[in-house]
Amino acid sequence: MKTFLKILLVVLAVIAAVKLLPVTLVLGCALGLVVALVAVVGLSLAAVILGVGLLLALVLSPIWLPIMALVGIVALFKKASAKPAVA
């Protein structure tokens, strides 16, 4: 009797799965579209942020390039005048 009940439950599960297949497909497609839309928006947003960052770096380059050069020169002289480490 147990085997009959197991087979009956499997048959009922298969029937329920077949009946719910269109709903599952629609939900799966909708979820796929939402994921694709979020990916497109995310990539577009990342491209905009990268573009704004590059534009800001380009606009501010007359300020930060000399400052970086000055910091580099100071670091070079500081390293050259540092005492050697004692081993």
C-alpha positions as CSV (number, residue, x, y, z in Angstrom):
1,M,0.0,0.0,0.0
2,K,2.9,2.3,0.7
3,T,4.2,2.0,-2.9
4,F,0.8,2.9,-4.3
5,L,0.6,6.0,-2.1
6,K,4.1,7.0,-3.2
7,I,3.2,6.6,-6.9
8,L,0.0,8.5,-6.4
9,L,1.8,11.4,-4.7
10,V,4.4,11.4,-7.5
11,V,1.6,11.5,-10.1
12,L,-0.2,14.3,-8.3
13,A,3.1,16.3,-8.0
14,V,3.7,15.8,-11.8
15,I,0.2,16.9,-12.6
16,A,0.6,20.0,-10.4
17,A,3.9,20.8,-12.0
18,V,2.5,20.5,-15.5
19,K,-0.5,22.7,-14.5
20,L,1.8,25.4,-13.0
21,L,4.3,25.3,-15.8
22,P,2.9,28.3,-17.7
23,V,2.9,30.4,-14.5
24,T,6.4,29.3,-13.7
25,L,7.6,30.2,-17.2
26,V,6.0,33.7,-17.1
27,L,7.5,34.4,-13.7
28,G,10.9,33.1,-14.9
29,C,10.8,35.3,-18.0
30,A,9.7,38.3,-15.9
31,L,12.5,37.7,-13.4
32,G,15.0,37.4,-16.3
33,L,13.8,40.7,-17.8
34,V,14.1,42.4,-14.4
35,V,17.7,41.1,-13.9
36,A,18.6,42.2,-17.5
37,L,17.2,45.7,-16.9
38,V,19.0,46.0,-13.6
39,A,22.2,44.9,-15.3
40,V,21.8,47.5,-18.1
41,V,21.0,50.3,-15.6
42,G,23.9,49.3,-13.4
43,L,26.4,49.2,-16.3
44,S,25.1,52.5,-17.6
45,L,25.4,54.0,-14.1
46,A,29.0,52.7,-13.8
47,A,29.9,54.2,-17.2
48,V,28.5,57.6,-16.1
49,I,30.4,57.5,-12.8
50,L,33.6,56.6,-14.7
51,G,33.0,59.3,-17.2
52,V,32.4,61.9,-14.6
53,G,35.5,60.8,-12.7
54,L,37.7,61.1,-15.8
55,L,36.2,64.5,-16.6
56,L,36.9,65.7,-13.1
57,A,40.5,64.4,-13.3
58,L,40.9,66.1,-16.6
59,V,39.5,69.4,-15.4
60,L,41.5,69.4,-12.2
61,S,44.8,68.2,-13.8
62,P,46.3,71.7,-13.9
63,I,46.0,71.6,-10.1
64,W,46.9,68.1,-9.1
65,L,49.7,67.4,-11.5
66,P,52.1,70.0,-10.1
67,I,51.1,69.0,-6.6
68,M,51.9,65.4,-7.4
69,A,55.3,66.4,-8.9
70,L,56.1,68.5,-5.8
71,V,55.1,65.6,-3.5
72,G,57.3,63.3,-5.6
73,I,60.3,65.6,-5.4
74,V,59.9,66.0,-1.6
75,A,59.7,62.2,-1.2
76,L,62.8,61.8,-3.4
77,F,64.9,64.2,-1.3
78,K,63.5,62.8,1.9
79,K,64.6,59.3,0.9
80,A,68.0,60.4,-0.3
81,S,68.7,62.2,2.9
82,A,67.4,59.4,5.2
83,K,69.9,57.6,7.4
84,P,70.7,54.1,6.3
85,A,69.1,51.3,8.4
86,V,71.4,49.6,10.9
87,A,71.3,45.8,10.5
